[in-house]
Amino acid sequence: MVYFENRSALECEEIDWGALCDCQKDIEVLILGDEEMSHFNQTYRNKEGITDVLSFPYEQDVPNLPLGSIVMSATLIAKKAQEYGHSIEDEIRLLFIHGFLHLLGYDHEVDYGEHRAKEEEMIVSLGLPSSLIVRNS
């Protein structure tokens, strides 16, 4: 089950999380304002400013523990949705897929394209716009 909390002023419609993933473990999804997102980015990546999405996987071999958390920037969701000409909800879906794959252990920085291929497969099957990895290549 996906637990969604919008901690920002960003307005978005309800998202069918079940259509995005069939996960047996819980996932927390947070949309954050700039100050909170910047804090997460500085604290966990030692990078200043905001980033679009961060994933925090939990221990996989611990029973009843959630899969992890995905945090997203409200500012960058709105900016990228407008820049790429799709809805805020589609941008959230794209970031969710990207973050979800990180929770499953995929890492586009070191996996020789496995993350990218799986992300594209999910995006095509859901009829979503270009993926985060492809547009950042």
Order of alpha helices (4+ residues) and beta strands (2+ residues): beta-alpha-beta-alpha-beta-beta-alpha-alpha-alpha-alpha
